[in-house]
Amino acid sequence: MSGLPRLTGPQADALAGRFLEHCRGAGVLDAGVPEVSWGEFHAFRARLAASFEVPTTTLTPLAARVLYGLAAARRPAAVATLGCFAGNLMAWVSGPGFGPEPRYPGRRSLGLDVAAGPVALAEGNLRRAGFAPGAGAVVGDAFEAAEHSAGERWDLLLIDIDVPGSRKSGYARLLERWLPHLAPGALVIAHDVCHPVFAWDLRDYTAFAKDRGAIATTTLPVDDCGFEVSRWPG
């Protein structure tokens, strides 16, 4: 999508709204979910722009809008981001409902990464942005789902790991580990499903999600990386 003309802010808002409407039609989001408040999105975006340090990212402005919109529709009380790096993707799915007071609007937002450097960067970003300790990043193995859940039931799971040597091939195995800890009606968002580099790694992911009980799943080609969004019963 790098060859396409740059979208204006209102155009990106409108296109993100179209993707979210597609999610309603696909059954990933409830049909009665209200439209996203793009004014609230832009206020939150300004807060992140003023406080976040992100050395590199493939996340486009349109993709950030879609992540925010999915979370705004689901309003998750508990979010887990597997592969949080600088906390960038994690912030967008933890932000809807973020008011002027420093807080996380849900109960818990957990970011996991195996490296201490990215976790420290994510923690610094979250604190500067005003997220209270309910949202935090820790060093940990994302495959240890039971250890990190500790009785928590996750309303939204975002998968974005990149393992040296195996890259994105662990997505299905990660999903299987976290399934027992998902809340009813949970959303699972998998990043990079459209990227040609990872086509082989993720070739069976959608079928695997359906086989493991997803009642709806859809691919969102929001940019070169894209998302697969799946919904579980409840």
ABEGO torsion letter per residue (X at the ends): XAABBBBBAAAAAAAAAAAAAAAAAAGABBAABBBBBAAAAAAAAAAAAAABBBABBABBAAAAAAAAAAAAAAGBABBBBBGAEAGAAAAAAAABGBBABBBBABABBBBBBABAAAAAAAAAAAAAAGBBAABBBBBBBAABAAAAAGGBBBABBBBABBBBGAEAAAAAAAAAAAAAABBBGBBBBBBGAABAAAAAAAAAAAAAAAAAGBABBBBBBABAAEBBBBBBBX
